[in-house]
Amino acid sequence: MDLLAHLEAYVATVDESSFSRAADRLGIAQPLLSRRIKTLEAHFGGLLFDRSRRQVTTTELGVLLLPYAQDVLDRAQRLGQVARSASQAQVRVVGVPTGCAPVALARVIRAGTERGITLAMRELPPAERASGLADGSLTYALMRVPPEHAGLRVPLGLASATSPDAPEPASTAVSGRRRRAVHLEDLRPRRSGATTGELPAALPILTLTEDEVPYAQDRLIRAAARAGLPEGLLRPAGPAATALAETLAGGAVLLCAEPFARQHGASWAPLADTALHRGYDVQASQGRRGAVDVPDWLAALLAAAAGASTGAPETTRPGSAAEDASARLAARG
């Protein structure tokens, strides 16, 4: 017996003094309500209603049990409210790339609070974001995917310590705050003059953990080989602070997104090869009832936090206005 459903039928019939009106109030058929009343009477061992008159009246047993039945229903209602509140207040953990601007992550948290959702942001490398979604420790995550299959794209480029007003160094071609896209061929060592004939050493290209996913590494290595860059020029950056220190000291260039470079005072120019850019999809963990839906507002704010743009990549020529506008859009999120 569904005790709550039967008690609801009993209390509604007392309130309405009518089986038909009680059935309408509960949205069930009158025969079903009558069966529930009879089942409850059998359970308690006595009649709850006197049916001998035209109007339904409550028996002494019915009057005696009424406050207890109402208390059970009230407690069940409060129990449901507490459960719903707890579900809404549950902390939902979001996995994002390391190096996101704190102010952008704060916007995500604030937007969740405004919607009655508690969000916790965790900056994690790609592999840990994937495992977090798989084991349920993350509710949502920005997941790396090839840019041509991604809903969100983050233009990658090279950060350097060169001042925007300084002359372009022969070995890097990444100076300037608003300059043409960089081709990897531009990074090959070039003779600075007809002197000894020796080529200057090319600056190392450091890669962050966010870009050390197998398909991205493979693409970058192949692109560097096609561009004729010396073997070993690409190397993992290690801790971001160490990589930034080396970059700002002029000893290397750093492969990163524009917001990260600007945040730390480095010059930046985008890579011309869009196949080397970052691609992301906002994904959700699999719950007991299937995948959790990703709210549109959350996807948009996470895209902004990562410095991403949406839609198909634009076809631009190096140094074009559209390319420059795309870079500014990514910087603003």
C-alpha positions as CSV (number, residue, x, y, z in Angstrom):
1,M,0.0,0.0,0.0
2,D,1.2,3.5,-0.9
3,L,0.5,4.9,2.5
4,L,1.0,8.6,1.5
5,A,-1.4,8.3,-1.5
6,H,-4.0,6.6,0.7
7,L,-3.6,9.2,3.5
8,E,-4.0,12.0,0.9
9,A,-7.3,10.5,-0.3
10,Y,-8.5,10.2,3.4
11,V,-7.6,13.8,4.3
12,A,-9.0,15.3,1.0
13,T,-12.3,13.4,1.6
14,V,-12.5,14.9,5.1
15,D,-11.8,18.4,3.8
16,E,-14.3,18.1,1.0
17,S,-17.0,16.0,2.7
18,S,-17.4,14.4,-0.7
19,F,-15.8,11.5,-2.6
20,S,-16.3,13.1,-6.0
21,R,-14.9,16.5,-5.0
22,A,-11.9,14.9,-3.2
23,A,-11.2,12.8,-6.4
24,D,-11.3,16.0,-8.5
25,R,-8.9,17.8,-6.0
26,L,-6.4,15.0,-6.3
27,G,-6.8,14.5,-10.0
28,I,-7.8,10.9,-9.8
29,A,-11.0,8.9,-10.7
30,Q,-13.6,8.6,-7.9
31,P,-13.5,4.7,-8.0
32,L,-9.8,4.8,-7.3
33,L,-10.2,7.2,-4.4
34,S,-13.0,4.9,-3.0
35,R,-10.7,1.9,-3.2
36,R,-8.0,3.7,-1.3
37,I,-10.3,4.7,1.4
38,K,-11.5,1.1,1.8
39,T,-8.0,-0.2,1.8
40,L,-7.1,2.3,4.5
41,E,-10.1,1.3,6.6
42,A,-9.1,-2.3,6.3
43,H,-5.6,-1.4,7.4
44,F,-6.8,0.5,10.5
45,G,-9.5,-2.0,11.3
46,G,-12.5,0.4,11.2
47,L,-14.6,2.7,9.2
48,L,-13.3,6.3,8.6
49,F,-16.5,7.6,7.0
50,D,-20.2,7.1,7.5
51,R,-21.7,6.4,4.1
52,S,-25.3,5.9,5.2
53,R,-26.3,9.5,4.7
54,R,-26.4,11.6,1.6
55,Q,-23.4,13.7,2.8
56,V,-20.2,11.9,3.7
57,T,-19.4,12.3,7.4
58,T,-16.3,11.3,9.4
59,T,-16.6,8.6,12.0
60,E,-15.1,8.9,15.5
61,L,-12.1,6.8,14.3
62,G,-11.8,9.1,11.3
63,V,-11.7,12.2,13.5
64,L,-9.3,10.6,15.9
65,L,-6.8,9.6,13.2
66,L,-7.1,12.9,11.2
67,P,-4.4,15.0,12.9
68,Y,-1.9,12.1,12.8
69,A,-2.6,11.6,9.1
70,Q,-2.1,15.4,8.4
71,D,1.1,15.3,10.4
72,V,2.5,12.4,8.3
73,L,1.6,14.3,5.1
74,D,3.1,17.6,6.3
75,R,6.4,15.8,7.3
76,A,6.5,14.1,3.9
77,Q,6.1,17.4,2.2
78,R,8.9,19.0,4.2
79,L,11.1,16.0,3.5
80,G,10.6,16.6,-0.2
81,Q,11.3,20.3,0.1
82,V,14.5,19.6,2.0
83,A,15.6,17.0,-0.6
84,R,14.9,19.5,-3.5
85,S,16.8,22.2,-1.7
86,A,19.8,19.9,-1.1
87,S,19.8,18.9,-4.7
88,Q,19.7,22.5,-5.9
89,A,22.5,23.5,-3.4
90,Q,24.7,20.6,-4.4
91,V,28.1,21.9,-5.4
92,R,28.8,21.3,-9.1
93,V,32.5,21.0,-9.9
94,V,33.7,22.4,-13.2
95,G,37.0,21.5,-14.7
96,V,38.8,24.2,-16.7
97,P,42.2,24.7,-18.2
98,T,45.0,26.0,-16.0
99,G,45.8,29.6,-16.5
100,C,42.3,31.0,-16.9
101,A,41.9,34.6,-15.7
102,P,40.6,34.6,-12.1
103,V,38.1,37.4,-13.0
104,A,36.6,35.2,-15.7
105,L,36.2,32.2,-13.4
106,A,34.6,34.6,-10.8
107,R,32.0,35.5,-13.4
108,V,31.1,31.9,-13.9
109,I,30.7,31.3,-10.1
110,R,28.6,34.5,-9.8
111,A,26.3,33.5,-12.7
112,G,25.7,30.1,-11.0
113,T,24.9,31.8,-7.7
114,E,22.4,34.1,-9.4
115,R,20.6,30.9,-10.7
116,G,20.7,29.1,-7.4
117,I,23.6,26.8,-8.4
118,T,26.8,26.5,-6.4
119,L,29.8,26.0,-8.7
120,A,33.3,25.2,-7.8
121,M,36.0,25.8,-10.4
122,R,39.0,23.4,-10.6
123,E,41.9,24.2,-12.9
124,L,43.2,20.9,-14.3
125,P,45.3,19.6,-17.2
126,P,43.4,17.9,-20.0
127,A,43.9,14.3,-18.8
128,E,42.6,15.0,-15.3
129,R,39.6,16.8,-16.7
130,A,38.8,13.7,-18.8
131,S,39.2,11.3,-15.8
132,G,37.2,13.7,-13.6
133,L,34.2,13.5,-16.0
134,A,34.5,9.7,-16.2
135,D,34.6,9.1,-12.4
136,G,32.0,11.7,-11.6
137,S,34.2,14.0,-9.6
138,L,33.5,16.7,-12.2
139,T,30.0,17.7,-13.3
140,Y,31.2,19.8,-16.3
141,A,34.5,20.3,-18.0
142,L,36.1,22.0,-21.0
143,M,37.4,19.1,-23.0
144,R,40.1,19.3,-25.7
145,V,39.1,18.1,-29.1
146,P,40.6,18.8,-32.6
147,P,39.7,22.3,-33.6
148,E,38.0,21.3,-36.8
149,H,35.5,19.3,-34.7
150,A,35.1,21.7,-31.8
151,G,32.3,24.0,-30.9
152,L,34.8,26.4,-29.3
153,R,38.2,27.4,-30.6
154,V,41.1,29.2,-28.9
155,P,43.6,30.7,-31.3
156,L,47.1,29.8,-30.3
157,G,50.1,31.9,-30.9
158,L,53.6,32.7,-29.7
159,A,54.3,34.9,-26.7
160,S,57.6,36.8,-26.4
161,A,59.3,39.4,-24.3
162,T,59.9,41.7,-27.3
163,S,58.5,45.2,-26.9
164,P,55.9,46.2,-29.5
165,D,58.1,49.2,-30.5
166,A,61.3,47.2,-30.7
167,P,62.7,46.1,-34.1
168,E,61.8,42.6,-35.1
169,P,64.5,40.1,-34.2
170,A,65.8,37.9,-37.0
171,S,65.1,34.6,-35.3
172,T,61.6,35.0,-33.9
173,A,59.3,37.3,-35.9
174,V,56.8,37.3,-33.1
175,S,57.1,40.8,-31.8
176,G,54.4,43.4,-32.0
177,R,51.1,43.7,-30.2
178,R,49.0,43.8,-33.5
179,R,50.9,42.0,-36.2
180,R,50.4,39.4,-38.9
181,A,49.9,35.8,-38.1
182,V,53.1,33.8,-37.6
183,H,54.0,30.9,-39.8
184,L,56.4,28.3,-38.3
185,E,58.7,28.9,-41.3
186,D,59.2,32.4,-39.9
187,L,61.0,30.9,-36.9
188,R,63.8,29.3,-38.8
189,P,67.2,30.9,-38.1
190,R,68.2,33.5,-40.7
191,R,71.5,35.1,-41.4
192,S,71.7,38.6,-40.1
193,G,74.3,39.7,-42.6
194,A,77.2,38.6,-44.8
195,T,79.6,38.1,-41.9
196,T,80.7,34.7,-40.7
197,G,77.9,32.9,-42.5
198,E,76.8,31.3,-39.2
199,L,73.1,31.1,-38.4
200,P,71.9,32.6,-35.1
201,A,70.4,30.1,-32.7
202,A,66.7,29.8,-32.8
203,L,64.8,30.4,-29.6
204,P,63.2,27.3,-28.0
205,I,59.4,27.0,-28.4
206,L,57.9,26.1,-25.0
207,T,54.6,24.2,-24.8
208,L,52.3,24.3,-21.8
209,T,50.6,21.3,-20.3
210,E,47.3,22.3,-21.9
211,D,48.8,21.6,-25.3
212,E,50.5,18.4,-24.4
213,V,47.7,16.1,-25.6
214,P,48.7,13.4,-28.1
215,Y,47.0,14.7,-31.2
216,A,48.0,18.3,-30.6
217,Q,51.7,17.3,-29.9
218,D,51.8,15.2,-33.0
219,R,50.4,18.0,-35.2
220,L,52.8,20.5,-33.8
221,I,55.8,18.2,-34.3
222,R,54.8,17.4,-37.9
223,A,54.2,21.1,-38.6
224,A,57.6,22.0,-37.2
225,A,59.3,19.4,-39.3
226,R,57.5,20.6,-42.5
227,A,58.6,24.1,-41.6
228,G,62.3,23.0,-41.4
229,L,62.7,23.9,-37.7
230,P,65.7,22.3,-36.0
231,E,64.9,19.1,-34.2
232,G,64.5,19.6,-30.5
233,L,63.3,23.2,-30.8
234,L,60.0,22.3,-29.3
235,R,60.1,21.3,-25.6
236,P,57.6,21.1,-22.7
237,A,57.5,24.3,-20.7
238,G,57.2,22.7,-17.3
239,P,55.8,24.9,-14.6
240,A,54.0,27.9,-16.1
241,A,55.9,30.4,-13.8
242,T,59.3,29.0,-15.0
243,A,58.2,29.2,-18.7
244,L,57.0,32.8,-18.3
245,A,60.3,33.8,-16.6
246,E,62.3,32.3,-19.4
247,T,60.0,33.9,-22.0
248,L,60.0,37.4,-20.5
249,A,63.8,37.1,-20.1
250,G,64.0,36.7,-23.9
251,G,65.3,33.1,-23.7
252,A,62.4,31.4,-25.4
253,V,59.0,31.9,-27.0
254,L,55.8,30.4,-25.4
255,L,53.0,28.7,-27.2
256,C,49.9,29.9,-25.6
257,A,46.6,31.8,-26.0
258,E,46.5,35.5,-26.2
259,P,44.7,36.2,-22.9
260,F,47.4,34.3,-21.1
261,A,50.1,36.2,-22.8
262,R,48.5,39.6,-22.2
263,Q,47.7,38.7,-18.6
264,H,51.4,38.3,-17.9
265,G,52.7,41.2,-19.9
266,A,54.1,39.3,-23.0
267,S,53.7,40.2,-26.6
268,W,51.7,37.8,-28.7
269,A,51.0,36.9,-32.3
270,P,48.7,34.2,-33.6
271,L,49.8,31.1,-35.5
272,A,48.6,31.1,-39.1
273,D,48.0,27.3,-39.0
274,T,44.5,27.0,-37.5
275,A,44.9,23.2,-37.2
276,L,47.4,23.9,-34.3
277,H,44.8,26.0,-32.4
278,R,43.0,24.6,-29.4
279,G,39.5,23.1,-29.7
280,Y,37.1,22.6,-26.9
281,D,33.7,21.2,-26.2
282,V,31.8,21.7,-22.9
283,Q,30.9,18.2,-21.7
284,A,29.0,16.9,-18.7
285,S,29.4,13.8,-16.6
286,Q,27.1,10.8,-17.0
287,G,24.7,10.6,-14.1
288,R,22.3,7.8,-13.2
289,R,19.8,9.1,-15.7
290,G,22.3,9.8,-18.4
291,A,24.3,12.8,-19.3
292,V,23.7,16.0,-17.4
293,D,22.6,18.9,-19.6
294,V,25.0,21.8,-20.1
295,P,23.2,25.1,-19.7
296,D,23.8,27.6,-22.5
297,W,24.8,30.3,-20.1
298,L,27.5,28.1,-18.5
299,A,28.9,27.1,-21.9
300,A,29.2,30.7,-23.0
301,L,30.9,31.8,-19.8
302,L,33.4,28.9,-19.9
303,A,34.2,29.8,-23.5
304,A,35.0,33.3,-22.4
305,A,37.1,32.1,-19.5
306,A,39.2,30.0,-21.9
307,G,39.4,32.8,-24.4
308,A,37.4,30.9,-27.0
309,S,35.4,31.9,-30.0
310,T,32.6,30.0,-31.7
311,G,31.6,29.0,-35.2
312,A,33.6,28.1,-38.2
313,P,37.1,29.6,-38.5
314,E,37.4,32.6,-40.7
315,T,39.6,32.4,-43.8
316,T,42.0,35.4,-43.5
317,R,45.2,36.5,-45.0
318,P,48.1,37.3,-42.7
319,G,47.7,40.8,-41.2
320,S,44.1,41.2,-42.4
321,A,41.6,43.2,-40.4
322,A,39.4,40.1,-39.9
323,E,42.3,38.2,-38.5
324,D,43.1,41.1,-36.1
325,A,39.4,41.3,-35.1
326,S,39.3,37.6,-34.4
327,A,42.3,37.9,-32.1
328,R,40.7,40.8,-30.2
329,L,37.5,38.8,-29.8
330,A,39.4,35.9,-28.3
331,A,41.2,38.2,-25.9
332,R,37.9,39.6,-24.7
333,G,36.2,36.1,-24.6
